[in-house]
């Protein structure tokens, strides 16, 4: 008899595996879709929806973005600007066609970014504000007197700003160790003289008390005058709203209700806001002082010199640096809270009332972006602006603690890479990001077909950029690689399907005193050596510990969410590792530790201090609370980052995934009785080939491999039951490759292979088989203790493919800006193959090349292709450049893993002659170097095509009896 693995599946697994074959648009990647205002055709908009749907993508995000067009007046902002009738007509056309095609449609909240409106002026309450200040010095030179008009604000107001409101005038004694020319001017705490009431008609007369040097500073509030990027987009011009006051949120939602969300425009999926790229001298909102005092218990005006900026730098500080540290911490905390309370929460409520979600990139300032991610429907990061995976783990910490399922990413926006981006680069960039928690990719992007001043191959939102090569990318039919887009979108859709199931689980919550995102700051051991041995992690912020989910059960934190088995933290990484905490955080940590949660404390905490100036009076209580926590047996304090691994060992914390050190990283999601694992070799050079041990939810659960390229799900051929709660299996990946595993509970004890001297597969009949090109006798041991011997006969020797015909479709400019003329080249080539740039005829070609060759297999192979003959072959590439597809004997093979070098063609080969075709697609860069040399000529030619000697390696497959 032979061993079968045709196990009956539980309903949940059967449903997932069925959907995995062809995921729906709701889980597939999206495009950021750039329009040149409303200067678009409703017919073309519907056509582009079809192009995106036909390529297998799941949705679009409509954006009014056109940085490549320097003179935006050619886009007619008066008649065709954002939110004009032509624009809303186009939105309606997009929505209607998207509904027919099953795509979801999102929209940015305003033109370009940040969020802005044409119905406000910089002086309006709803407009963005800034705090500005002036300087005057009173010293011996001035006879210790000041008389005259108040010094003006050092920064001139923006266009359209006509009002300034004076809120305070103060004089501070300059510290004797400082001077007006110092990079950071030091002032003495307690020396402030409030002169606000002495100002008459903008003038002041004042004599300083005693000797010494003084700085006199008027503080004023005014509109920032900031406009959205690359405008004007509207007429009248749009101005950025106040994101820290409800007036801004109310103005924005009212505009949408009144002007856009009419009876015919409904069904948008999400409203989107880009990152918080605000331009202000010092960030402010008119009600900030009152809100600050309510939240912090003291007057921000009493420490205001420490929080003002000049040219984005803090240039004034107290000689007592602790005051400045504490005041700045409080300033940013309140600003972040106002953003959440007065913008995120009301805009989200409004969006939800329209059956939409709010998706935002909540970072860009030194505010609690993790807390904002928890408050949003969907938090989003970006592969361009994020510095490493820890930035995503910070975003994920907020989203996961907020119990939101989707974590989004602005994907593959590469600088100076327009028309030079390959699908391989996209995959190598995004695959590791999935392991950090992301499960929605919004590709950057898809440009509308045309706009005034655009050149072939059409309008591209971000290139040229200031006359040079801009940001990637403008995908679509204009790109040769678009032909392979359906393979990429299906792969991403399958990954995202699995990564939206269940709840992500992590080993460690790494606490930071500040909820920043996009800082690039990591968690030392856990970010480096830890992740290389199986640790998974989210970052936590003080606000996240205040959420209802933050409780301890069975010695784990947030059991209904990430289920952390360890809480770890160090001093404030953004302030020289100062040992500071808020009293609330200290008390919560003590409570967690008392409930049994293991806690790792890093660094010297002998002098614990309060985090913010408003809590300085509570420093003793913070210290005593901390001391109680350190006394607990499940709390370990190590002296430095180098000792963190020792601390973990002492605590005895066991990770869910275990393996020897490698580039392998992962994410684990628990989906009812199922466990889903996503693995990736997170390196450009380091492959993975090792045993990996993982937890499972049932003692009878069986691991399945899910092939995200082909949509198949198969029992893992070989695995070991380490214990009732653990299984171990082999993970073998090339750099950048991924592996998806779902562990499925069974109602019986499955018999399975635990080891074999030969390579095992599950064949087309769901039976165990040895597949190899090396003859011999192979021994396989099963979990029931039985051993089977399998004899495999000789296979034909590998076949070097020496003679090829290459036919190239060469993309060149057509008669119009958006028309492409295809020229054709045919080359007869012999191995070793070279990149296109090595052939004179192809040196500047961009396009699609089809390589064709013929190879023969013995008559022992079936006369017609078969998947049950026990005879087959692999095609092996030494190297390829560009995306590709494989065809054998006229049959298109399922999508091929674009990062793999060996591909199974066994089902499609036959005895006698076989025709092999490999289609390779390039970028457009090489052709654009010749058609627009002023922009793209500086770039080096890109190499594309098959390279080296390809081989067909025949194999035999014998069922195990």
LOGU-423154 format. One record per residue (C-alpha): x, y, z; residue number from 1. Coordinates in steps of 0.02 Angstrom, whole numbers. Each point is the difference from the previous one (the first is absolute). Layout:
N
X_Y_Z_NUM
...
This chain:
961
0_0_0_1
52_183_-19_2
-16_137_129_3
-137_126_-39_4
-13_176_70_5
-174_36_-67_6
-57_50_175_7
-176_70_28_8
14_184_45_9
-93_97_132_10
-121_122_-80_11
104_155_41_12
154_-70_-87_13
-100_-64_-149_14
-75_172_-25_15
168_88_9_16
85_-123_-116_17
-141_17_-126_18
7_191_4_19
190_-5_-5_20
-7_-64_-180_21
-72_165_-62_22
-15_132_137_23
-134_132_-19_24
36_183_-34_25
-29_46_183_26
168_-76_48_27
100_41_-156_28
124_145_-11_29
-58_173_-52_30
69_144_-101_31
24_181_46_32
-82_76_-154_33
63_173_-46_34
-108_122_-97_35
48_169_-71_36
-144_86_89_37
-166_-29_-86_38
83_16_-170_39
-46_-180_-35_40
-124_-89_-113_41
-138_-100_81_42
20_-130_-138_43
187_-14_30_44
-28_-11_189_45
-114_-150_-27_46
128_-76_-119_47
137_15_129_48
-111_-84_130_49
-15_-144_-124_50
188_-6_-26_51
30_-10_187_52
-135_-132_23_53
60_-103_-147_54
174_-2_78_55
-72_-75_158_56
12_147_118_57
-134_33_129_58
-26_186_7_59
55_179_-25_60
30_155_103_61
-42_158_-97_62
131_137_24_63
17_175_-73_64
189_-6_-23_65
106_65_-144_66
173_51_61_67
73_-27_-173_68
-94_149_-70_69
88_157_58_70
-128_124_-64_71
-162_-69_73_72
-99_140_-82_73
0_-106_-158_74
-112_-120_96_75
-135_133_15_76
-29_1_188_77
-145_121_-26_78
-102_-111_-115_79
74_-172_35_80
78_12_173_81
-26_-118_144_82
-184_-14_51_83
-63_92_-155_84
-142_-75_-102_85
117_-87_-125_86
95_-77_147_87
-158_-63_87_88
-65_-65_-167_89
160_-101_-18_90
-15_-65_179_91
-176_-56_-39_92
60_-88_-158_93
137_-88_99_94
-120_-55_135_95
-128_-66_-121_96
126_-100_-101_97
88_-61_158_98
-166_-67_68_99
-26_-97_-161_100
177_-72_9_101
-6_-33_186_102
139_121_43_103
1_111_154_104
27_186_-22_105
84_110_130_106
33_186_-13_107
119_124_78_108
-85_126_113_109
68_146_-99_110
111_51_-145_111
176_-68_17_112
55_12_183_113
-21_51_141_114
-190_12_11_115
-56_170_-64_116
-156_92_-55_117
-40_140_-124_118
-134_69_117_119
118_67_133_120
134_135_7_121
158_-6_106_122
-81_118_125_123
-151_-112_29_124
-29_-97_160_125
1_-163_-98_126
168_34_-83_127
168_-67_63_128
84_112_129_129
174_31_62_130
83_81_151_131
132_128_-45_132
113_107_105_133
120_145_-10_134
160_41_93_135
75_155_76_136
147_9_119_137
8_112_153_138
171_21_76_139
135_126_40_140
3_55_-182_141
-183_53_12_142
25_69_174_143
-109_-145_60_144
-152_79_-80_145
-119_-35_-142_146
-114_130_-77_147
-94_-7_-164_148
-99_-117_-110_149
7_-183_45_150
126_-96_-103_151
-81_-80_-151_152
-13_-187_-22_153
163_-64_-69_154
-92_-99_-134_155
-101_98_-130_156
-181_-55_-17_157
-56_-111_-143_158
-98_64_-148_159
-176_47_46_160
36_16_187_161
-59_172_57_162
-29_-21_186_163
108_-35_152_164
-64_-13_178_165
117_45_140_166
-19_-126_142_167
148_40_112_168
152_112_22_169
136_-62_115_170
175_46_53_171
121_-134_61_172
173_20_73_173
133_-79_-109_174
106_-122_97_175
172_66_40_176
79_-147_-92_177
-93_41_-160_178
-12_140_-127_179
-119_63_-136_180
113_-76_-133_181
-2_-174_75_182
-72_-139_-107_183
-118_-37_144_184
-35_150_110_185
-12_-47_184_186
-118_94_115_187
-23_-7_188_188
-155_-86_68_189
-100_110_116_190
63_161_-77_191
-149_34_-112_192
-80_170_3_193
-175_3_-77_194
-16_160_-101_195
-159_-43_-95_196
-108_127_91_197
127_138_-26_198
-16_1_-189_199
-95_150_-67_200
-38_13_-187_201
136_-126_-39_202
132_96_97_203
90_-34_163_204
108_95_121_205
93_-106_128_206
153_10_111_207
84_-163_48_208
19_-36_186_209
183_7_49_210
145_-43_-111_211
24_-145_-120_212
-59_-33_-176_213
-181_-30_-42_214
-99_-64_-149_215
-167_81_-34_216
-120_-108_-100_217
-174_37_-67_218
-100_-156_-46_219
-133_9_-134_220
-122_-121_-80_221
-45_9_-184_222
-51_-108_-145_223
142_-101_-74_224
-57_35_-178_225
51_-175_-52_226
-70_-62_-164_227
-6_-179_-64_228
148_-64_-100_229
24_49_-182_230
-150_115_-16_231
-104_95_-31_232
-128_-138_-13_233
-153_108_19_234
-65_175_-27_235
1_82_121_236
156_-82_68_237
-16_-133_133_238
81_20_170_239
47_-136_124_240
-124_-25_140_241
36_3_187_242
28_-183_47_243
3_39_187_244
-171_82_15_245
-175_-61_-38_246
-25_155_-108_247
114_-76_-132_248
-83_-170_5_249
-174_77_-5_250
43_110_-149_251
69_-148_-96_252
-146_-117_33_253
-126_139_-37_254
84_34_-167_255
-14_-183_-48_256
-181_-8_55_257
-46_159_-93_258
106_-13_-157_259
47_-180_-36_260
-103_-134_88_261
-156_35_-99_262
-137_-126_-30_263
94_-75_-146_264
173_-9_78_265
-1_-132_134_266
85_-166_29_267
176_61_32_268
98_-125_103_269
119_109_99_270
47_181_17_271
190_16_-5_272
119_125_77_273
185_4_-36_274
136_23_132_275
1_153_112_276
116_109_-103_277
-47_165_79_278
98_160_-25_279
0_112_152_280
124_97_103_281
-68_-80_158_282
-152_-112_-12_283
-151_78_85_284
-186_20_7_285
-92_148_79_286
-71_-102_143_287
165_-86_38_288
37_93_165_289
-169_-43_75_290
9_-181_-58_291
178_-15_65_292
-46_63_173_293
-150_-117_8_294
106_-150_-47_295
165_40_86_296
-53_107_147_297
116_148_-33_298
13_146_-119_299
99_-32_-159_300
35_187_-9_301
108_-18_156_302
126_-105_-98_303
-39_59_-176_304
179_48_-52_305
50_-183_10_306
-128_-57_-128_307
21_131_-137_308
100_-37_-157_309
105_96_-123_310
31_-81_-168_311
-68_-164_70_312
125_2_144_313
-27_30_186_314
121_143_31_315
-48_55_176_316
12_-109_155_317
4_16_186_318
169_-11_84_319
-83_-135_104_320
-14_-124_-142_321
-124_-106_95_322
-132_135_-16_323
23_10_-188_324
-5_-189_-15_325
-159_-15_101_326
-86_149_-82_327
35_-64_-176_328
-65_-172_45_329
-160_77_64_330
-15_114_-152_331
10_-142_-124_332
-114_-112_102_333
-138_130_4_334
21_39_-185_335
-17_-184_-41_336
-153_-17_111_337
-82_148_-85_338
32_-77_-170_339
-86_-160_56_340
-143_80_96_341
-38_144_-117_342
40_-75_-169_343
15_-188_-7_344
-150_-42_109_345
-126_123_-76_346
55_-32_-180_347
-8_-187_31_348
-175_17_74_349
-55_101_-151_350
76_-125_-122_351
-81_-146_91_352
-168_89_-7_353
17_-6_-190_354
50_-184_7_355
179_45_-39_356
160_-30_98_357
138_123_42_358
174_-50_-58_359
144_113_49_360
189_7_8_361
1_70_178_362
185_43_12_363
112_145_-48_364
7_92_166_365
75_-47_168_366
-172_-48_61_367
-86_-160_56_368
-24_-78_-171_369
-23_-172_80_370
-148_68_97_371
-69_76_-159_372
18_-168_-90_373
-101_-80_140_374
-138_131_-21_375
-11_-13_-190_376
-92_-129_-104_377
156_-34_-103_378
176_60_36_379
119_12_-146_380
189_3_-19_381
112_24_-151_382
147_-92_-72_383
81_164_-56_384
-6_95_164_385
17_-144_123_386
181_-37_41_387
-14_-182_51_388
-121_-135_56_389
-6_71_176_390
-95_149_-68_391
-133_-122_-60_392
5_-92_166_393
-38_167_84_394
-149_29_-115_395
-56_-180_28_396
11_23_188_397
-130_139_-8_398
-112_-90_-124_399
7_-167_90_400
-32_74_172_401
-143_98_-77_402
-63_-168_-65_403
-5_51_-182_404
23_-137_-128_405
74_97_-147_406
172_81_2_407
33_91_-162_408
158_52_-92_409
39_128_-134_410
104_-121_-100_411
151_9_-115_412
24_187_-20_413
184_-2_-43_414
95_163_-18_415
78_40_-170_416
-68_-165_-67_417
-144_53_-113_418
-20_-122_-145_419
144_-103_71_420
-93_-107_127_421
-14_-188_-22_422
-124_-119_80_423
150_-86_78_424
48_159_92_425
-179_23_56_426
-6_-177_70_427
168_11_87_428
-59_162_82_429
-174_-54_51_430
26_-182_51_431
90_44_164_432
-127_138_36_433
-138_-129_5_434
92_-86_141_435
-3_162_100_436
-190_0_0_437
-57_83_-161_438
-142_-86_-92_439
-54_132_-127_440
115_68_-134_441
-49_160_-91_442
120_7_-145_443
77_168_-46_444
-79_13_-126_445
-104_14_-158_446
-2_164_-97_447
-144_60_-106_448
43_-19_-183_449
34_180_-53_450
16_182_51_451
60_161_-81_452
190_7_-24_453
18_-187_29_454
116_-97_-115_455
-1_-182_-53_456
-51_-119_72_457
-128_117_82_458
-33_99_157_459
99_-60_150_460
-38_84_166_461
176_0_70_462
116_5_-150_463
87_105_-58_464
25_69_176_465
84_170_-3_466
70_-47_-170_467
76_-164_59_468
-55_-181_13_469
-142_-5_125_470
-81_-123_117_471
-60_-172_-54_472
-116_-47_-76_473
-132_22_-134_474
-62_-177_-25_475
-125_-46_-134_476
-4_-60_-180_477
137_126_-44_478
123_-112_93_479
65_-163_-77_480
-4_-84_171_481
-188_35_12_482
-27_-161_-98_483
57_-95_154_484
-98_106_123_485
-139_-131_22_486
129_-122_70_487
62_129_124_488
-173_57_55_489
-58_-180_26_490
154_-39_105_491
-26_154_109_492
-185_-36_13_493
32_-174_67_494
127_63_126_495
-119_137_57_496
-145_-122_10_497
95_-107_124_498
69_149_96_499
-174_71_30_500
-61_-160_79_501
-5_-9_189_502
104_103_120_503
189_31_-5_504
97_-69_148_505
169_64_60_506
130_-51_127_507
53_170_66_508
-77_170_21_509
143_125_1_510
-55_156_93_511
54_175_-49_512
-31_157_99_513
-50_87_-162_514
-122_-65_-128_515
99_60_-151_516
-7_-93_-165_517
125_13_-144_518
148_39_112_519
100_-153_-51_520
38_-36_183_521
1_-184_39_522
-1_-113_152_523
182_-50_-2_524
9_-188_33_525
-179_-36_-51_526
17_96_-164_527
164_-84_-45_528
54_-167_74_529
-172_-31_74_530
-98_2_-162_531
135_-110_-77_532
-41_-137_125_533
-189_9_-5_534
-52_149_106_535
-148_101_-62_536
-38_172_66_537
-112_152_6_538
45_167_77_539
-110_74_135_540
-30_178_59_541
-74_67_163_542
-168_32_-82_543
-12_-181_-56_544
18_-61_179_545
-156_101_41_546
-110_-96_-123_547
-126_-128_67_548
95_-140_-87_549
154_32_109_550
-28_-128_136_551
97_-153_55_552
-70_-176_-5_553
102_-158_23_554
156_106_13_555
-27_76_-173_556
-41_180_-45_557
-148_40_-114_558
-61_-180_-17_559
-141_54_-115_560
127_81_-114_561
187_-24_-25_562
12_-109_158_563
175_58_46_564
100_-121_107_565
125_133_50_566
1_187_31_567
169_82_-28_568
60_179_8_569
149_115_25_570
24_185_32_571
-68_128_-120_572
89_-43_-163_573
-43_172_-69_574
86_87_145_575
166_-85_40_576
-85_-150_83_577
-59_106_148_578
-83_-113_131_579
-170_84_-7_580
-181_-57_10_581
-169_77_27_582
-78_-49_165_583
-142_-83_-94_584
120_-109_-101_585
98_-47_156_586
-158_-50_92_587
-65_-102_-144_588
166_-90_-21_589
2_-42_185_590
-176_-69_-15_591
48_-107_-150_592
152_-67_90_593
-102_-39_156_594
-117_-100_-111_595
148_-106_-56_596
53_81_-165_597
189_-20_-26_598
83_172_-14_599
173_40_-66_600
71_168_54_601
154_61_-93_602
129_124_65_603
35_96_158_604
-164_47_87_605
73_50_167_606
-60_179_-26_607
-175_-18_-71_608
-81_165_-47_609
-169_62_-54_610
-22_13_-188_611
-86_169_-13_612
27_166_89_613
-179_-6_63_614
42_-156_100_615
166_55_72_616
-84_13_170_617
-43_-186_-15_618
177_-61_-37_619
13_-79_172_620
-160_-97_-29_621
61_-54_-173_622
163_-61_78_623
-83_-95_142_624
-122_-83_-120_625
144_-51_-111_626
98_-67_147_627
-146_-113_49_628
-3_-71_-176_629
187_-35_-1_630
-18_-100_160_631
-112_-129_-84_632
77_-166_-53_633
-74_10_-175_634
85_168_-32_635
182_-1_-57_636
107_156_-16_637
154_-19_-111_638
135_135_-5_639
2_34_-187_640
-60_-51_-172_641
140_-127_-19_642
-72_-97_149_643
-179_-11_-65_644
17_-179_-62_645
63_-52_172_646
-151_84_80_647
-119_-93_-115_648
83_-164_45_649
-15_38_185_650
-185_37_-19_651
-26_-165_-92_652
-112_74_-134_653
-28_-118_-147_654
-38_67_-174_655
-141_-69_-107_656
118_-28_-145_657
173_-74_31_658
147_-26_-116_659
187_27_-9_660
62_172_-49_661
-41_45_-180_662
-80_132_-110_663
-170_-82_28_664
-136_111_74_665
-185_-35_17_666
-172_49_57_667
-123_-117_86_668
-189_22_-1_669
-124_-104_100_670
-162_-28_-94_671
-117_-97_114_672
71_-176_0_673
121_39_-142_674
176_70_10_675
67_99_-148_676
186_33_-23_677
84_111_-128_678
189_-19_-18_679
122_102_-103_680
188_-6_-25_681
33_181_47_682
163_26_-92_683
63_44_-173_684
138_-130_11_685
-34_-124_142_686
-105_-154_-41_687
-89_-107_131_688
7_-189_17_689
-43_-56_177_690
-121_-85_116_691
-131_113_79_692
-108_-40_151_693
-169_85_20_694
-147_-9_120_695
-164_-79_-53_696
-171_13_78_697
-41_-185_-2_698
100_-157_36_699
-69_-77_-160_700
30_151_-112_701
87_-26_-167_702
105_131_-94_703
-49_45_-178_704
107_97_-123_705
-95_135_-94_706
81_50_-164_707
-38_185_-22_708
55_-4_-181_709
-106_-146_-58_710
-142_6_125_711
23_-181_55_712
-5_-72_176_713
89_-163_40_714
41_-99_156_715
180_29_50_716
91_-159_-56_717
115_-13_152_718
-24_69_174_719
34_-49_180_720
-119_11_147_721
115_75_130_722
-137_-3_131_723
-188_12_13_724
15_187_-28_725
145_7_-124_726
48_-61_-172_727
164_18_-92_728
33_5_-187_729
131_54_-126_730
-1_174_-75_731
106_24_-155_732
-5_171_-83_733
109_102_-115_734
30_182_50_735
-165_94_0_736
-109_-153_-26_737
-152_-38_107_738
-89_-152_68_739
-178_-10_65_740
-51_-136_122_741
-171_-34_77_742
-13_-127_140_743
-168_-88_-8_744
-78_-100_142_745
-57_-176_-41_746
-129_-109_86_747
121_-146_-5_748
186_-33_20_749
73_17_-174_750
140_-117_-53_751
136_101_-82_752
182_-6_-52_753
123_58_131_754
160_-24_-98_755
65_-62_-167_756
167_-24_-84_757
-78_61_-162_758
-99_154_-51_759
-184_-31_37_760
-149_76_-90_761
-187_-22_3_762
-45_-59_-175_763
-153_34_-107_764
-91_-144_85_765
32_74_174_766
125_-140_35_767
174_8_72_768
134_-17_-133_769
187_19_-20_770
45_119_-140_771
182_9_-54_772
117_-4_-148_773
122_-113_94_774
-31_-187_-3_775
9_-101_160_776
-95_-74_145_777
-78_124_120_778
-62_-31_176_779
-150_92_74_780
-54_-11_181_781
-180_34_51_782
-78_60_162_783
-72_-174_34_784
177_-68_11_785
-3_-86_-169_786
138_21_-128_787
-19_-15_-188_788
134_-27_-132_789
-26_76_-171_790
104_-44_-153_791
20_137_-129_792
72_-41_-170_793
115_105_-105_794
-56_163_-78_795
67_73_-161_796
148_117_28_797
-30_188_11_798
-23_84_-169_799
92_162_-35_800
-106_115_-107_801
123_70_-126_802
-98_69_-147_803
-133_134_19_804
-105_116_-103_805
-40_166_83_806
-145_104_-66_807
-15_172_78_808
-146_121_0_809
88_168_9_810
-104_140_82_811
28_165_-91_812
-93_167_-12_813
-150_0_-114_814
-88_140_-92_815
-72_75_160_816
60_26_177_817
-93_-154_61_818
19_-114_-151_819
136_-133_-3_820
69_-74_-160_821
68_-177_13_822
155_-38_-101_823
54_-181_-15_824
172_-78_10_825
47_-183_-26_826
168_-68_57_827
71_-175_-9_828
105_-28_156_829
113_-133_72_830
41_-28_183_831
62_72_110_832
-135_131_-20_833
39_183_34_834
-105_148_58_835
-85_100_-137_836
122_141_23_837
137_-116_-65_838
-84_-18_-169_839
18_147_-121_840
-179_-14_-62_841
-70_9_178_842
116_118_90_843
-132_136_24_844
-154_-109_-13_845
-139_-8_127_846
-135_-128_-26_847
-49_-183_8_848
112_-140_-61_849
-51_-179_-34_850
140_-129_6_851
-39_-162_-92_852
98_-163_-2_853
-31_-185_-32_854
57_-146_108_855
-34_-185_-11_856
-44_-130_131_857
8_-190_-18_858
-144_-103_-68_859
-25_-69_176_860
-88_164_37_861
-186_1_-45_862
-46_53_-176_863
-114_132_74_864
32_109_154_865
-57_-85_160_866
11_33_187_867
-13_-184_49_868
135_-80_-106_869
135_14_133_870
113_86_-127_871
31_187_-11_872
129_137_0_873
51_167_72_874
64_153_-92_875
146_80_90_876
58_180_-24_877
174_55_52_878
-67_178_-4_879
-140_105_-75_880
-28_187_-13_881
-179_62_-9_882
-167_-82_32_883
-41_-160_-93_884
-125_-133_-49_885
28_-177_-60_886
-90_-95_-138_887
30_-183_-47_888
-70_-79_-156_889
-117_145_-25_890
-71_-9_176_891
17_150_115_892
63_-61_169_893
-71_67_163_894
85_156_65_895
181_-29_43_896
83_58_161_897
95_151_-64_898
140_-27_127_899
25_-186_-34_900
133_-74_-115_901
-76_-174_-23_902
-175_-33_-67_903
-99_-160_-18_904
-57_-31_-179_905
-37_-186_26_906
-186_7_-36_907
29_78_-172_908
144_-100_-76_909
-11_-156_-109_910
109_-125_-88_911
87_66_-154_912
16_184_-44_913
-61_133_121_914
-15_185_-35_915
50_114_143_916
-41_186_-2_917
49_124_133_918
-73_175_-10_919
101_138_84_920
-60_180_25_921
108_152_31_922
-27_174_68_923
-15_152_-116_924
160_84_56_925
115_-52_-142_926
-116_70_-133_927
-33_160_99_928
188_29_8_929
-9_30_-187_930
-169_87_-15_931
22_119_149_932
189_7_26_933
-12_164_96_934
-91_-91_139_935
44_-184_-12_936
167_6_-91_937
96_12_164_938
-58_-175_50_939
102_-155_-34_940
-78_-123_-122_941
-94_-139_88_942
41_-181_-41_943
-144_-116_-42_944
-24_-175_-67_945
57_-177_35_946
182_-17_47_947
117_-150_-7_948
-36_-181_-43_949
-174_-63_41_950
-29_-184_33_951
-144_-122_-5_952
25_-126_141_953
-106_-158_-23_954
-63_-91_155_955
-92_-156_54_956
-140_-6_127_957
-38_-164_89_958
-141_-24_125_959
49_-66_171_960
-77_-170_40_961
